[in-house]
Amino acid sequence: MTLDERLAPLASSSLVTLVLDLEHLRFRWANAAAVRLWNTASVEELLARDLSDMSPAAQTRLAGYTARFREGQTAQETWTVYPGGKPVPLRAFFSGIDLDDGRLGILIQALSDDGAPEAERARSVEALRHSSVMVTLLDAQGGVLLHNPAALRAFGESAPFAERFVDESLAPALVEAVAQGQVISRETRVRTLQGDRWHVVEARPVPDPATGEAAMLVQHTDETELREAEETAEARAKLVAELAGALDLVEQQKEEILALSAPILEVATGTLALPVIGALDGGRSEEMGARLLRAIVERRSRSVILDLTGAATADAAVAEHIAQLVRSIRLLGARPIVTGVRPALAQAFAEAGADLSGVVLLRSLRDGIRASARGWG
């Protein structure tokens, strides 16, 4: 039998009767009472209506019913529909029905809710349906009495409350605490249809509005993005601290290497010697000079020997820097003595036009120490 043939006895019923194709968001059958409710000119006009503007919350709720229908169950609930933009509360009864193509449709039979909730209550019900906060009402033993659409999307219709949390001890602890009149709030990992998430969960005791018996209201707020952002910021801060520590260590090691390759030695009372070993570049020359000038002041040195015996070939810029260092030594009141100048380095001094007039130039560090002892310079 076709859908029309099966539902023909309800065509003239005063009970609003519709068949919804949830997959395509169309009505597949309607009686005269439904035409009057929606204020359409004919059944054909009502069946031609596109219902794609149905809210996601309503679609989720209806999709949740279909799982029950496949098991032969039915559902009933107060719904508010908006024919012509005006709210009409209905007491609706839902069951499954086979469509002509074999798919499962939803048979809706509704009557005006004479005990319709007051405006404030109706708004509260609608707000709960459209809220992004996941709300579940449970009985005193933790059995699910009601999910709002957001909770349905997160946990499904039949997922037990006890299996919702990664920490399996949390669900019974919440049930026990709420039974004692406590309100509990904590952040925890939960299992959802989209995978594990971080939720702030609040559980509080409430009366079941249908029976008046003790019940528990549980609300979930998804904090996953915030938690991940905090963890990312923390990881970045840790990385920055580690990099800063690494740079400090590199700088310390650099100074230690420089001290080994250009040690400042006190070779006699009031005399410092700086044996330069290895290649000289601008950066190393500046650091070496800063260390030497600081040591002259701290040790109140009268003579300073720059021994260049172990220095590799330097360019004109470095030769000029050494000449400037010699002038700085003089300005601090110490006598500069330069030893171990090799031919290539002498050529670099010449190319730089470095002025070493008045500076004692000797062959070796030993000669420089002797000269310092005799007071040359």
VENNORKA-V948091 format. One record per backbone hydrogen bond with DSSP energy under -1.0 kcal/mol. CO is the residue of the C=O (numbers start at 1). NH is the residue of the N-H. E is the energy in kcal/mol with one decimal. If there is no record, write none. Layout:
BEGIN
co & nh & e
CO & NH & E
CO & NH & E
END
This chain:
BEGIN
co & nh & e
2 & 6 & -2.4
3 & 7 & -2.1
7 & 10 & -1.9
8 & 11 & -1.6
10 & 13 & -1.1
11 & 32 & -1.8
16 & 110 & -2.7
17 & 31 & -1.7
18 & 108 & -3.2
19 & 28 & -3.0
20 & 106 & -2.2
21 & 25 & -1.3
21 & 26 & -1.4
25 & 51 & -2.1
26 & 21 & -3.3
29 & 19 & -2.2
31 & 35 & -1.7
32 & 36 & -2.2
33 & 37 & -2.1
34 & 38 & -2.3
35 & 40 & -2.1
42 & 46 & -1.7
43 & 47 & -2.6
44 & 48 & -1.3
46 & 49 & -1.1
51 & 54 & -2.1
55 & 59 & -2.3
56 & 60 & -2.5
57 & 61 & -2.2
58 & 62 & -2.4
59 & 63 & -2.5
60 & 64 & -1.9
61 & 65 & -1.2
62 & 66 & -1.2
65 & 69 & -2.1
66 & 70 & -1.9
68 & 71 & -1.2
68 & 73 & -2.4
69 & 72 & -2.1
75 & 94 & -3.7
77 & 92 & -2.7
79 & 90 & -3.4
81 & 88 & -2.9
82 & 85 & -1.9
83 & 86 & -1.5
88 & 81 & -2.3
89 & 113 & -1.6
90 & 79 & -2.5
91 & 111 & -1.6
92 & 77 & -2.2
93 & 109 & -2.2
94 & 75 & -2.3
95 & 107 & -3.1
97 & 105 & -3.5
99 & 102 & -1.8
103 & 99 & -3.2
105 & 97 & -1.9
106 & 20 & -2.8
107 & 95 & -1.6
108 & 18 & -2.7
109 & 93 & -2.7
110 & 16 & -1.5
111 & 91 & -2.9
112 & 114 & -1.3
113 & 116 & -1.4
118 & 122 & -3.0
119 & 123 & -2.4
120 & 124 & -1.9
121 & 125 & -2.4
122 & 126 & -2.3
123 & 127 & -2.7
124 & 128 & -2.2
125 & 129 & -1.7
126 & 130 & -1.7
127 & 131 & -1.2
134 & 220 & -2.7
135 & 148 & -2.2
136 & 218 & -2.9
137 & 145 & -3.5
137 & 146 & -1.7
138 & 216 & -2.8
139 & 142 & -2.0
143 & 139 & -2.7
146 & 137 & -2.6
148 & 152 & -2.2
149 & 153 & -2.5
150 & 154 & -1.5
151 & 155 & -3.0
152 & 156 & -2.2
154 & 193 & -3.0
160 & 163 & -1.2
161 & 164 & -1.7
164 & 191 & -3.3
166 & 168 & -1.1
167 & 170 & -1.9
169 & 173 & -1.3
170 & 174 & -2.6
171 & 175 & -2.3
172 & 176 & -2.3
173 & 177 & -2.4
174 & 178 & -2.7
175 & 179 & -1.9
177 & 182 & -2.2
178 & 181 & -2.1
184 & 203 & -2.8
186 & 201 & -3.2
188 & 199 & -2.8
189 & 166 & -2.0
190 & 197 & -2.3
192 & 195 & -1.8
197 & 190 & -2.8
198 & 223 & -2.7
199 & 188 & -2.6
200 & 221 & -2.0
201 & 186 & -2.1
202 & 219 & -2.8
203 & 184 & -2.4
204 & 217 & -2.6
206 & 215 & -2.5
208 & 212 & -3.6
213 & 208 & -3.5
215 & 206 & -2.3
216 & 138 & -2.9
217 & 204 & -1.9
218 & 136 & -2.5
219 & 202 & -2.5
220 & 134 & -2.1
221 & 200 & -2.7
223 & 227 & -3.0
224 & 228 & -3.0
225 & 229 & -2.4
226 & 230 & -2.4
227 & 231 & -2.5
228 & 232 & -2.5
229 & 233 & -2.6
230 & 234 & -2.5
231 & 235 & -2.5
232 & 236 & -2.6
233 & 237 & -2.5
234 & 238 & -2.3
235 & 239 & -2.4
236 & 240 & -2.8
237 & 241 & -2.3
238 & 242 & -2.5
239 & 243 & -2.8
240 & 244 & -2.7
241 & 245 & -2.4
242 & 246 & -2.4
243 & 247 & -2.8
244 & 248 & -2.3
245 & 249 & -2.2
246 & 250 & -2.7
247 & 251 & -2.7
248 & 252 & -2.5
249 & 253 & -3.0
250 & 254 & -2.7
251 & 255 & -2.4
252 & 256 & -2.3
253 & 257 & -2.8
254 & 258 & -2.6
255 & 259 & -2.5
256 & 260 & -1.7
257 & 261 & -2.6
258 & 262 & -2.0
261 & 277 & -1.9
265 & 267 & -1.0
265 & 273 & -3.2
268 & 271 & -2.6
270 & 302 & -2.7
270 & 303 & -2.2
271 & 268 & -1.2
272 & 305 & -3.1
273 & 265 & -3.1
274 & 307 & -1.5
278 & 312 & -2.1
281 & 285 & -2.6
282 & 286 & -2.2
283 & 287 & -2.1
284 & 288 & -2.7
285 & 289 & -2.5
286 & 290 & -2.3
287 & 291 & -2.1
288 & 292 & -2.2
289 & 293 & -2.7
290 & 294 & -1.9
291 & 295 & -2.0
292 & 296 & -2.3
293 & 297 & -1.8
294 & 298 & -2.5
295 & 299 & -2.7
296 & 301 & -1.5
302 & 335 & -2.8
303 & 272 & -2.5
304 & 337 & -2.7
305 & 274 & -3.1
306 & 339 & -2.8
307 & 276 & -2.9
308 & 311 & -1.1
310 & 278 & -2.4
315 & 319 & -2.1
316 & 320 & -2.3
317 & 321 & -1.8
318 & 322 & -2.4
319 & 323 & -2.1
320 & 324 & -2.3
321 & 325 & -2.2
322 & 326 & -2.3
323 & 327 & -2.0
324 & 328 & -2.3
325 & 329 & -2.3
326 & 330 & -1.8
327 & 331 & -2.1
328 & 332 & -1.4
329 & 334 & -2.1
330 & 333 & -2.1
335 & 304 & -3.1
336 & 360 & -1.0
337 & 306 & -3.3
338 & 362 & -2.4
339 & 308 & -3.3
342 & 346 & -2.7
343 & 347 & -2.3
344 & 348 & -1.7
345 & 349 & -2.0
346 & 350 & -2.0
347 & 351 & -2.8
348 & 352 & -1.9
349 & 354 & -2.2
356 & 359 & -1.9
360 & 338 & -2.7
362 & 340 & -1.3
364 & 368 & -1.8
365 & 369 & -2.6
366 & 370 & -2.3
367 & 371 & -2.6
368 & 372 & -2.5
369 & 373 & -2.1
370 & 374 & -1.9
371 & 376 & -2.5
END
